[in-house]
Amino acid sequence: MKRLYIIGILSVLISGGLIYRIASLQGNIILADAGGGSVSITVDGGYGNIYDRNKKSFTNTDRVYLAVKTEGGKPVLTEVTAEDYLFETTRRYNEANAVHILGYNSGETATGIERAYKNYLESLRQEGKITFPANAKGAVLDGLDYQITPNEPVSGGVVLTLDKDVGRLVREAAAREGLTKGAVVIMNMSGDIIASESFPDFDPTNIADYVNAPDSPLYNRAFAPFAVGSVFKLTAAAEALHENISPDYTYNCKGYIDVKGVRFNCHSWAGHGIIDIHDAIVYSCNPFFISLCSDISLSKYLGNLSAYGFGTSSTLAPGIVTSSGNLPTISELQVPAERANLSFGQGKLTASPFQICRFTVSIASGGLLPSPRLVMGVADNINDAKLAEVNPVPPVRVMSEETAEFLRAAMFDTIKTSVKTAVPENVTAAGKTSTAQTGHYRADGKEIVHVWFTGFFPYENPEYAVTVVVEDGISGTLTAAPVFREIAEQFRHKNITK
């Protein structure tokens, strides 16, 4: 009996312990269900967008699908396919579109528009959350329901004058024509920058790989200074007409000109013979423009070059400033050879593709130099009708309509006569080439030249100006002009209008 009594007491104690243990477990589960134990993951839904002029976003367009796995009781997000996901969010960048304008935001460092509007863009950040039941130690309890708080789509940001489709068109044209180092800038007649592409470009999600990469892919060549060459002859012709020198002014080109003992050759070794201003533009005669510039006022010429935007930087957004390039001074131009160099765009002169494109707009638009614009405004909700626009500044007249018309006609005859590689098949156009010496040489002893084409289309009623520069090209005719032709043809082929 005593033995049975002891066994009974032990049974009660064991049973009581089991009941207490079960009660404890049930208590933890109830606590978790009641919200007393949970763990959450925050999902970044992206911050403010950067939009083009048609409100197409450059950012947050790539969908990312996420699921959760448990590691050591902790929930961890992992990217999965669209067929099996728990949460949907975005990836900020998915293509190299105007990356030198948009810039990047690595958290610690930002450039471009990402830097200029960093605080505003990040104020529009969206976040989602996934909450899981957890035990007292914070470990996820498997098999129980989780709660998802989805992030709202990012619907506001900065609106630029760029056209996303045109940027893609430019990059495709550049690839077809082999432009790997250089830049293309496109403006409309009001000065809006429609495209600005610099080559080579970079992946904004992986900046470290580009810091010391060959050919400086982080360098924005569209806003950078280059030796200019013959496209600058247009400014000399404009100045001559501005000073009432007759369009019938002539010079007998013998293939060279001697300036105080310094010989300057024409690209035509036999010479052009007697030519006037129009033909000197069409056939790009250096001796003619050296002679012409000896008859104009240097102080007036430099003043008008400044009025055209040369030697001056432009601020397009906070922290986004174009290079001023370089204009020689009056004292430097007292040296006859320096004055001769300026007449055909060489010597100490430098200018950016942006500056040349803006000047081209002034010719195409009848003598009105536009104030350049990159940012149209900001909008907390892009779908709202009211956009806080950055109002454009009215253009300034920098040459007479007659002078602009004379230059337009000469540019039209230039591509029709001597630069047929620039002639598009489906739209009329006009333009001018350059092949600029740099004073730098390759290992084989051949001088590196930067080649240009600047022009506009349609000829009769201009809508767009396009400037192309190619580093280390062959010639403006062979290397830069075909890029212009491709762009102009694709504009009309894809029915892109202003």
Number of C-alpha atoms within 10 A of each C-alpha: 6 7 7 9 10 10 11 12 10 12 12 10 11 12 11 11 12 11 11 12 12 10 11 12 12 12 12 16 19 13 17 20 16 11 14 14 21 21 18 17 16 13 19 15 22 22 24 28 29 22 27 21 18 13 19 18 20 22 22 21 16 13 12 17 19 19 16 17 12 13 10 9 15 17 19 13 16 12 15 15 10 13 7 11 15 16 22 17 23 18 16 21 17 15 15 17 25 21 23 25 21 22 19 22 18 13 6 5 9 16 19 20 26 23 20 17 20 16 11 18 22 15 12 18 19 19 18 17 17 18 18 24 26 25 19 14 9 14 19 25 20 12 7 12 11 15 11 15 13 16 19 13 16 21 18 23 26 25 26 28 22 27 23 22 17 20 21 17 19 27 24 17 21 25 12 12 17 13 24 16 19 24 28 31 28 30 28 24 25 22 25 23 25 25 27 29 27 28 24 18 21 23 19 21 14 11 13 10 10 16 13 10 10 8 13 16 19 21 16 20 29 27 26 19 19 21 24 29 28 26 26 21 25 26 21 23 24 23 24 22 21 19 14 10 16 12 14 10 15 18 18 15 23 17 19 20 20 12 15 9 9 11 12 17 17 19 15 15 11 11 16 22 13 14 18 16 28 21 17 23 25 22 19 26 25 27 28 30 25 24 18 21 22 13 12 18 13 17 11 13 19 18 12 18 19 13 17 24 21 24 20 17 15 17 13 16 15 11 13 17 13 21 23 19 21 17 19 16 13 12 7 13 16 11 11 15 19 16 21 25 20 24 26 28 26 20 22 16 23 21 25 28 30 29 28 26 26 31 27 30 29 26 30 32 25 22 22 23 26 26 17 23 23 26 23 21 17 23 21 20 15 20 11 10 8 11 16 13 12 14 10 16 12 13 16 14 16 21 21 16 17 13 19 23 16 19 25 25 15 23 28 22 22 24 23 18 12 15 24 16 19 29 23 21 12 14 17 18 28 28 32 32 34 27 26 26 19 18 10 10 13 9 6 6 8 9 14 17 23 25 31 33 31 30 33 32 21 18 19 12 12 19 18 29 33 30 31 30 32 26 22 20 20 15 19 29 21 17 26 33 30 24 29 31 22 22 22 30 18 20 19 15 11 11 9 12 8 8
